[in-house]
Amino acid sequence: MIDKTVVEQLDIQKYLGTWYEIARYDHRFERGLVGVTADYSIRDDGKIKVINSGYKDSLDGKFSQAVGKAKIPNPEKAPAKLKVSFFLFFYGDYFVMELDKDYQWAVIGSSSDKYLWILSRTSEMHTELYNELLNRLEKRGYNVSGLIEVEQKPL
């Protein structure tokens, strides 16, 4: 059984901005992408604008971008359980399971065991921190050998 508990507090204003994808489970909509970033900002309607971008197969590959939206259905009881949509009215879970107190790294999961991301505010993560996050994920029941380390442009 996988532990999908989320952080108790999420200050969405602190969470906004650019995140670099350090590692992820493979899935169809990001397959082959490297240099992946996620940018979050507040839309005029109060929802969160999500821009995921990356490059196909290499850092010099074709640029790819997907624009979506996110919302927090229950901000009082579950501020770290977001819903994200890139396809009309179809929303997927976006669970902030681990989060640095200074919002410098995050671990994202969902209600499904098929999705997992490690994000950072910088394009590189110290090996010690990465290994610590892998240990935490193993304790939660995740198969960390399934994670793909995402190539990023060096700092």
N, C-alpha and C positions, 0 to 999 in steps of 0.2 A: 504494500500500500504506500502510495506516495503522499508525503505531507505537503499540502498546497496552501498552508496558512500564509497570511500576508502580514505586512507590517501594520501596526496599529494606527500610526499617524502618517499622513502624506500631505505636505504643503505643496499644492499644485504649482504655486508661484515659484517655489524653489526648484521644482522638477522641470519647469519649462526650459527651453533652450536645446542645444545640440548634445546628442549622445552618440558615441561610437560603439558599434557592435564588435565586441571582442570575441565572442563565441556564440554559437547557436546550434540547435538541432536542425538538420536538413529538412526543408519542406519546399514544396513546389513553387511557391510565389517568391522565394529568394534564391532558388537553386542557381549556383554558378556566380552569384554576386559577391564581389569583394569591395573593400573600401566603403562599407555600408554605414550610413549615419541615419539617425532619426531626429527630426527637428520638431519640437512642440511649441505652439504659441496659442494664445487665446483668440478665438474668432469673435466677430461682432455679436453673434447670438449667444455667447457665453460658453459654447462648446470648445473643444481643443482641436486646433488644426494640427494634423500629423503629416509630415513629409518624410517619407522613407526614400533614400536614394543610394545608389551604388553603381558599380561598373561590372559589366559582363565579362567573366573569366580572367581579367587582369586589370590592374590599376590604370592601364592605358586602353581598356576596352570601352565598348559603347556604354554611355551614361544611361541609366535607367532611373525613373522617378515615379513614385506612386503617392498621390495626395488623398488623404482620408480625414476622418474626424473621430474624436473620442468624447466620451462623456463619463461622468461618475454618477451612476444611477442612485446610489445611496450614500451621499457624502457624509452624513452624520454617523452612520453605523459602520460603513465599509469604504472609507475614502481611498483605499489602495486597490479596490476592485473596479477597474475601468472596463468599459466596452469600447472597442475600436471597430470602425467600419471603413473599408475601401471599396465596397460594392453595394451601392444603393442603401437598402435597409437591412443588410445582413451584418450583424455585429458579432465580433468574437471577443472572448475574454482576454483581459490584459491585467494580470495580477502582479503587483509589486510585492515580491516575497521577501526580498532582502534589500536593504537600502542603507548606504553610508550616512552617518549622522550629518555630514557636510554635503550630501548629495553629489558625491564624486563617483560613485559606482552604484549599480543596481542589478538585481537578478529578477528577471521577469518570467512568469509562467502563465498557465491558464488552467481552466477546469479540465482540459485534456492533457494527457501525459505526453502528447506529441510535440508540444511547443515549449521551448526553453531558450532564454537569451541571457548573456552576461553583457552588460553595458558599462561604459566608462565615459567620463567627461573628456578624457584624452584618448588619442589613438593607440596608446600603448598602456599596458597594465603590468605592474611589477609582478614577477614570477611568484613571489611569496604570497601576495594578495590573491592572485589567480588560483594558486593551489589551495589556499584557505577556502575560497568560494567553492572549489570543486569538492573539498571535504564536507562543507556544509550541505551541498547538494546530494552527495552520497548518503549522508545521514538522513536526508529527507526521503531517500529511496530512489533518486534519479540515477539512471545509467549515464555517468559522465563520459564514458568512452564513446558515446554517440555524439558528443559535441564536436562541431567543426570550428577550429580556430580561424577567425576571419582576418585575412590579410588587410592591413591598413597602411596608409602612407606614413612613413616614419615622422617622428616629431621634428 
